[in-house]
């Protein structure tokens, strides 16, 4: 038997036509084995349900099951990507997310979701069926409620210029257009040809980016002590072999006594962000930072 600690964040996507009605939930987290602290790597099955109440027997309005892959502990699930969330689910009121891992009972309590991002250290799960690199033996663990000091920030760029013909090692330009719940912790500024971000407070940060490109190439996260001394984090690289292929990468940064600066940048090939991609949403470049 193994055990895990599961850190989670939820952020809602907004569609172009119904700009105020989120229709996908970006569900992110970091899985480690307590005691050893070893990040979990492999695929696990998760079921997500949306309810109108925090508990009770009322049926779910929506249900989806997908295989979620963790890489060095970091995972991302786009709820609504397998089974679309129906238009009848309007996020102008609270909903409650139920999560089931493997063949277990649904975690309790259900987690409240609304049209703003927040971070949680989720409910309670008893066993977790695992596949791929995770041993077939059951994974067990406890996921407790709210954690002091957590927070999330999401940044987007909704117009293409100047994110066209960007060479490797040069930062994409990303605006703070959706929300930023940690302005004192995550600072965005002009640098290295685009936008660089400074993580100024000690802690653990999960970084996640998404975009489509007009041509084949790869993207990654560069990090370092200053904007002039950045190096590629190879664990964050995501690539596309064809144009307008949706790419999605992530990594983990642990900040100690000194701030860490990072950027999202092309790795191979001069990159142009596509004006329309495979994923719905109002952005062309999206960056989510979760402090856990």
Secondary structure, DSSP 8 states (H G I E B T S, - for coil): -EEEEEEEEEEEEE-STTTTSEEEEEEEEEEEETTTTEE--EEEEEEEEEESSSSSS---SEEEEEEEEEETTEEEEEETSSS---TT--TTS-EEEEEEETTS---SS-EEE-SS-EEE-----S-B-EETTS-SS-EEE---S--TT-EEEEEEE-S-TTSSSB-TTSB---EEEEEES-TTTEEEEEETTEEEEEE-SSEEEEEEEEEEBSSSEEEEEEEESSTTSEEEEEEEEEEESSTT-EEEEEEEEEE-SS-EEEEEEEEES-B-B-SS-SS-SS-SEEEEEEE-
